[in-house]
Amino acid sequence: MTPDEAEAIAAFLAMDVYAFTHDYARLDDTRTRLVLLDHPDGSCIMLEDNVCRIHAVKPRQCRDFPSGWRTPDTLRACPALRTAEPQI
């Protein structure tokens, strides 16, 4: 997330940006960018009942998923993609 995205999400959630980053973000593996946390099952921390809590202000990390990037667990984290993936 960019600093602007973190600030927009925090404002949307009526939170201080520092509280938001503490509760909902972490540094990525390169320790250079903030990313949203995952639930223990790998799904996004902002998903509640399969609905995005921050859809109106979602960061690029979310806007680019799954077309711009995927993880090995993408199909598990986003079951709707199974219908778009060829069956092998």
N, C-alpha and C positions, 0 to 999 in steps of 0.2 A: 504494500500500500504506500501511496505517496503521503506526505504529511497532510496535504489538502484533503485526500480521501479519508484519512483517519479523523480529521477535524469534522468533516461533513457527517460521517457516521456517528461520531460522538454527539454532535448537535442533534441529529435525527433521533437518537436514543435518549436525548436530554441528559447527557452525561458530560463530565469534564473529560477532555481528551486524554489526560493522564490516567484517569480511572478506566476509560474505555480500553486503552492499550494494555493496561495491567490485567484487566479481566478477560479480554477477548482477542489479544494478539500476542505474537511471539516473533522473534527474529528468525528468518529463514536459515537454512543450513549454511549459507555463506556468511551469515551474521551481518548482512548489509541491508536487508529490507524487512519491514514488518509484514507479516501475513496473518490472516485470521486463524484462530485455533481450530482444531478438529475435536469432535466428540470422540470418545474412546473407540467407536466403531468406524472412525475415519470420515464421517460426514461433517459438514461445516457446522461450526458452533452457532451460526445464525439461522440454521434450519430448525423450525419447530413444526411438528406434524407435517413435514415435507413442504413447508412454506417458508420462504426467505423473509426474515424479520426486517431486513434492510434493503429490500429490492429497489426501492426508489433511489437509494444512494449507494448501490453496490459498487465496490472498487473494481478496477480493471482485472484484478485477479479473478473475480467472479464473471465479469463480462466476457473474458477470453476462454472460460471453461465451457465445454471440453474441446472446442475447436482449436484454440491457441496452445493448449497444453493438456497433458494427461499424466496421471501417475499409474503405476502398475495396478493400483486398486480402484481405478476409475469406475469400472463396471459395478463393483461392489458399492461404491459411494454414491453412484448415480444410476440406479437400476433402469431408468427410462432409456438409457443409451443402448440397452440390450436389444431393443427393437430396431435400432439404427445400425447395429453392428452385424456383419454377415455371420451366419451360424456355420460353425466348422464341425 
